[in-house]
Amino acid sequence: MTATDRAIQLVQTAAQAAADRLAHDIIAYDVSDVLSITDAFVLASAPNDRQVKSIVDEIEARLQKEHDAKPVRREGDRDARWILLDYVDVVVHVQHSEERVFYALERLWKDCPELPLPEDAVKTKGRGEEHAALSARADEDAS
């Protein structure tokens, strides 16, 4: 079994929305063969809580506008460290960069095929590491 056409459309839109809000390391997996509850996961991260919320808000707005899709569940708003949007066909995880490293969801789903993403989303790969290195250098310079 593979992800449905609708799931792939939602993934593409969610990934582009995340990229437009400067998310880091956007990736999507077709999990339809190993999970019966959804077809795909989208993972994205950001260096701070405010940006995590901004990315999530943009994804929600775009999926509503372009696909008339509303999440059936939204979790994690209070701390904005890891917000989950469940669209049934697709589950979107937007994590603070520290949570992304700690939970390493990519390791859990590495055996699942990656779904193609828009070019802007593909370009975000490795940006989390770049941002962390820049922040570390700035901290060193400040001390």
C-alpha positions as CSV (number, residue, x, y, z in Angstrom):
1,M,0.0,0.0,0.0
2,T,1.2,3.5,-0.7
3,A,0.1,7.0,0.4
4,T,-3.0,8.2,-1.4
5,D,-3.0,11.0,-3.9
6,R,-4.8,13.2,-1.3
7,A,-2.1,12.5,1.3
8,I,0.6,13.4,-1.1
9,Q,-1.1,16.7,-2.0
10,L,-1.4,17.5,1.7
11,V,2.2,16.6,2.3
12,Q,3.3,18.9,-0.6
13,T,1.3,21.8,0.7
14,A,2.3,21.4,4.3
15,A,6.0,21.1,3.3
16,Q,5.8,24.3,1.2
17,A,4.0,26.2,3.9
18,A,6.7,25.1,6.4
19,A,9.5,26.1,4.1
20,D,7.8,29.5,3.5
21,R,8.0,30.1,7.3
22,L,11.7,29.1,7.4
23,A,11.3,25.6,8.9
24,H,14.5,23.5,9.1
25,D,15.0,20.0,7.9
26,I,11.6,19.3,6.4
27,I,11.1,15.6,5.5
28,A,8.1,13.4,4.8
29,Y,7.7,9.7,5.0
30,D,5.1,7.3,3.5
31,V,4.2,5.3,6.6
32,S,1.1,3.6,5.0
33,D,2.7,0.2,5.0
34,V,3.5,0.2,8.7
35,L,0.7,2.2,10.2
36,S,-3.0,1.9,9.6
37,I,-3.9,5.2,11.2
38,T,-2.3,7.5,8.6
39,D,-0.5,7.5,5.2
40,A,2.2,10.0,5.8
41,F,4.2,11.9,8.4
42,V,5.7,15.4,7.7
43,L,8.5,16.5,10.1
44,A,9.8,20.0,10.4
45,S,11.7,22.0,13.0
46,A,12.5,25.5,14.1
47,P,14.9,27.1,16.6
48,N,12.4,28.7,18.8
49,D,8.8,28.3,20.1
50,R,7.5,31.4,18.4
51,Q,8.6,30.1,15.0
52,V,7.2,26.6,15.7
53,K,3.8,28.3,16.2
54,S,4.2,30.4,13.1
55,I,5.0,27.3,11.0
56,V,2.0,25.4,12.4
57,D,-0.3,28.3,11.8
58,E,0.8,28.7,8.2
59,I,0.4,24.9,7.5
60,E,-3.1,25.0,9.0
61,A,-4.1,28.1,7.0
62,R,-2.8,26.7,3.7
63,L,-4.3,23.2,4.1
64,Q,-7.6,24.9,4.9
65,K,-7.5,27.3,2.0
66,E,-6.1,25.0,-0.7
67,H,-7.6,21.6,0.3
68,D,-10.5,22.5,2.7
69,A,-8.7,20.3,5.3
70,K,-8.9,20.9,9.0
71,P,-7.0,18.9,11.6
72,V,-9.0,16.5,13.6
73,R,-6.6,17.0,16.4
74,R,-4.0,19.6,17.4
75,E,-1.7,18.9,20.3
76,G,1.2,20.7,22.0
77,D,0.2,24.3,21.7
78,R,0.8,25.2,25.3
79,D,4.6,24.8,25.2
80,A,5.0,25.0,21.5
81,R,8.0,22.6,21.7
82,W,6.3,20.0,19.6
83,I,3.0,20.6,17.9
84,L,1.2,17.8,16.2
85,L,-1.5,18.3,13.5
86,D,-3.5,15.2,12.7
87,Y,-5.3,15.4,9.3
88,V,-6.1,11.6,9.3
89,D,-4.3,11.1,6.0
90,V,-1.3,13.0,7.1
91,V,0.2,13.8,10.5
92,V,2.4,16.9,10.7
93,H,5.0,17.2,13.5
94,V,6.6,20.6,14.0
95,Q,9.3,20.4,16.7
96,H,11.6,22.8,18.4
97,S,15.1,21.9,17.2
98,E,16.1,20.5,20.6
99,E,13.1,18.1,20.6
100,R,13.9,17.1,17.1
101,V,17.4,16.0,18.0
102,F,16.3,14.4,21.3
103,Y,13.3,12.3,19.9
104,A,14.9,11.7,16.5
105,L,11.8,10.6,14.7
106,E,13.8,10.1,11.5
107,R,15.4,7.1,13.1
108,L,12.0,5.5,13.8
109,W,10.8,5.9,10.2
110,K,14.1,5.6,8.3
111,D,12.9,2.3,6.7
112,C,9.9,4.0,5.3
113,P,10.1,5.6,1.8
114,E,10.6,9.4,1.7
115,L,8.0,11.3,-0.2
116,P,9.0,13.9,-2.7
117,L,8.8,17.5,-1.5
118,P,8.8,20.9,-3.2
119,E,12.2,22.3,-4.0
120,D,12.0,25.0,-1.2
121,A,11.4,22.2,1.4
122,V,14.3,20.1,0.1
123,K,16.6,23.1,0.5
124,T,15.9,23.2,4.2
125,K,17.9,20.0,4.8
126,G,20.8,20.7,7.2
127,R,19.6,24.2,8.2
128,G,19.0,23.1,11.8
129,E,22.7,22.2,12.1
130,E,23.8,25.4,10.5
131,H,21.6,27.4,12.8
132,A,22.9,25.6,15.9
133,A,26.5,26.2,14.8
134,L,25.8,29.9,14.3
135,S,24.1,30.2,17.7
136,A,27.0,28.4,19.4
137,R,29.5,30.8,17.7
138,A,27.4,33.8,18.8
139,D,27.3,32.5,22.4
140,E,31.1,32.1,22.3
141,D,31.6,35.6,21.0
142,A,29.3,37.1,23.6
143,S,31.3,35.5,26.5
